[in-house]
Amino acid sequence: KMLNEPIPGGSRWAYAFGSVLLFIFILQVVTGILLMFYYVPSTDHAYASTQYIIHEVDYGWFLLSYHFWGSSAMVVMVFAHMSQVFLWGAYKKPRELVWLVGLALFGIVMGFGFTGYLLPWDQRAYWATVVGVEIMDKTPIVGDFLARFLKGGPTPGQMTLSRFFVIHVMVLPAALAGLAGLHIFLFRKAGPAGPFRGTPDEIKA
């Protein structure tokens, strides 16, 4: 009964983006938990444990590959979902809070990608993080604090990896789960916005 409701304009693939995002997130959680059984979040062992997962763990290469590409799929689906919401005019009254919570969820998804990219601790991950933190440092007001907090020192090291790991596997999942629940609650309360054109002559965006 909770999922059974009429949809203005009838069902269509564009309405599936949010559900697909939730499904991908669940799979990301499952694969992430499985990877945590083998991954070691230290600068001495992170790269070696990643290689161990790929080459020694049964289907470890599949788990790691899915987790990596699943994060990219989440970013793509978030863009698709937000574009659909904008074109459908679903950010307007009475759905402003749904839109704002969705923007916060978008930021969390990007945070997952940023923090997770460092965890293999290879050259590409290291220098990508250096560039990312330098860009973050340019953010007005909070940029300097965030950059210093994430690095934990003058250059990325063990403190950086530890903080990225904790944020990636504890802080962001909890924040996303809570905001996703709020997002779904607000959406159910406001109801679906309907198709791109409410009437033959009305463009909702």
C-alpha positions in Angstrom: 0.0 0.0 0.0 2.9 2.4 0.8 4.2 2.2 -2.8 0.8 1.9 -4.5 -0.5 5.4 -5.5 -1.7 7.1 -8.7 1.0 9.1 -10.6 -0.1 12.2 -12.6 0.5 11.5 -16.3 0.9 7.8 -15.7 4.1 5.8 -14.9 7.2 6.4 -17.1 10.9 5.7 -16.9 11.8 9.2 -15.8 10.0 8.5 -12.5 12.4 5.6 -11.8 15.5 7.6 -11.2 15.0 8.1 -7.5 14.3 4.4 -7.0 17.3 3.4 -9.0 19.4 5.7 -6.8 18.2 4.0 -3.7 18.8 0.5 -5.2 22.4 1.5 -6.2 23.0 2.9 -2.7 21.9 -0.4 -1.1 24.3 -2.3 -3.4 27.1 0.1 -2.5 26.5 -0.5 1.2 26.6 -4.3 0.7 29.7 -4.3 -1.5 31.4 -1.7 0.8 30.8 -3.9 3.9 32.3 -6.9 2.1 35.3 -4.9 1.0 35.9 -3.8 4.6 36.6 -7.4 5.7 39.8 -7.2 3.7 40.7 -3.5 3.4 43.3 -2.1 5.8 43.1 1.8 6.2 46.7 2.5 6.8 49.3 4.1 4.5 51.5 1.0 4.9 48.8 -1.6 3.9 46.0 0.2 2.0 47.5 -0.3 -1.4 48.6 -3.9 -0.7 45.2 -4.8 0.8 43.5 -3.4 -2.3 45.7 -5.5 -4.5 44.9 -8.5 -2.3 41.2 -7.9 -2.8 41.7 -7.8 -6.6 44.0 -10.8 -7.0 43.5 -13.1 -4.1 39.9 -12.7 -2.8 37.3 -14.8 -4.6 35.4 -12.4 -6.8 37.2 -9.5 -5.1 37.9 -7.9 -8.4 34.2 -7.9 -9.1 33.3 -6.4 -5.7 35.9 -3.6 -6.0 35.0 -2.9 -9.7 31.3 -2.7 -8.9 31.9 -0.5 -5.9 34.0 1.8 -8.0 31.7 2.0 -11.0 28.6 2.0 -8.7 29.8 5.3 -7.2 30.1 6.8 -10.7 26.6 5.4 -11.5 25.2 7.2 -8.5 26.6 10.5 -9.6 25.2 10.1 -13.1 21.8 9.1 -11.7 21.7 12.0 -9.3 22.3 14.4 -12.2 19.5 12.6 -14.2 17.1 12.7 -11.2 17.8 16.4 -10.5 17.4 17.3 -14.2 14.1 15.5 -14.3 12.9 17.2 -11.1 13.8 20.6 -12.5 12.2 20.0 -15.8 9.0 18.7 -14.2 8.9 21.8 -11.9 9.0 19.6 -8.8 11.2 22.0 -7.0 8.4 24.6 -6.7 5.8 25.0 -3.9 4.9 22.9 -2.0 8.0 20.7 -2.7 10.7 23.2 -1.8 12.0 21.1 1.1 12.1 18.0 -1.1 14.3 19.9 -3.5 16.6 21.3 -0.7 17.0 17.9 0.9 17.8 16.5 -2.6 20.5 19.1 -3.0 22.0 18.0 0.3 21.9 14.4 -0.8 23.7 15.4 -4.0 26.5 16.9 -1.9 26.8 13.7 0.1 27.0 11.6 -3.0 29.9 13.8 -4.2 31.5 13.4 -0.8 31.3 9.6 -1.2 33.2 9.8 -4.5 35.8 12.2 -3.1 36.6 10.4 0.1 36.5 6.9 -1.5 38.9 7.9 -4.2 41.8 8.2 -1.8 41.3 4.8 -0.1 43.4 2.6 -2.6 46.3 4.9 -1.7 48.0 4.8 -5.1 49.7 7.7 -6.9 46.5 8.7 -8.8 44.4 8.7 -5.6 47.1 10.6 -3.7 47.5 13.5 -6.2 43.8 13.7 -7.0 43.2 14.2 -3.3 45.9 16.9 -3.1 44.2 18.8 -6.0 40.8 18.3 -4.5 41.8 19.6 -1.0 43.6 22.6 -2.6 40.4 23.4 -4.5 38.4 23.0 -1.3 40.8 25.4 0.5 39.6 28.2 -1.9 36.0 27.9 -0.5 35.1 31.1 1.3 34.9 31.1 5.1 35.0 27.3 5.8 37.5 26.3 3.1 40.7 26.7 5.1 39.3 24.8 8.1 38.0 21.9 6.0 41.2 21.6 4.1 43.3 21.5 7.3 40.9 19.1 9.0 40.8 16.6 6.1 44.6 16.6 5.6 45.5 16.5 9.3 48.9 17.8 8.5 51.0 19.7 5.9 50.6 16.8 3.4 48.3 13.9 3.0 49.3 11.0 5.2 48.0 8.5 7.7 45.8 11.1 9.4 44.3 12.0 6.0 43.6 8.4 5.1 42.1 7.6 8.5 39.7 10.6 8.4 38.7 9.9 4.8 38.0 6.3 5.8 35.8 7.2 8.8 33.9 9.8 6.8 33.4 7.4 3.9 32.2 4.4 5.9 30.5 6.0 8.9 29.6 9.7 8.6 28.4 9.9 5.1 26.3 6.6 5.1 24.6 7.8 8.3 23.9 11.2 6.8 22.7 9.8 3.5 20.4 7.3 5.2 18.9 9.9 7.4 18.4 12.5 4.7 17.1 9.9 2.2 14.5 8.9 4.8 13.5 12.5 5.2 13.5 13.0 1.4 11.2 10.1 0.9 8.9 11.2 3.7 8.6 14.7 2.3 8.0 13.4 -1.2 5.3 11.1 0.1 3.7 14.0 1.9 3.8 16.4 -1.1 3.1 13.8 -3.7 4.5 13.4 -7.2 4.6 16.6 -9.4 3.4 15.0 -12.6 4.9 15.1 -16.1 6.9 17.8 -17.9 3.8 19.3 -19.4 0.9 19.6 -16.9 -1.4 20.5 -19.8 -0.8 20.6 -23.6 0.1 24.3 -23.3 1.9 24.3 -19.9 5.6 23.8 -19.5 6.3 23.3 -15.8 10.0 24.3 -15.7 
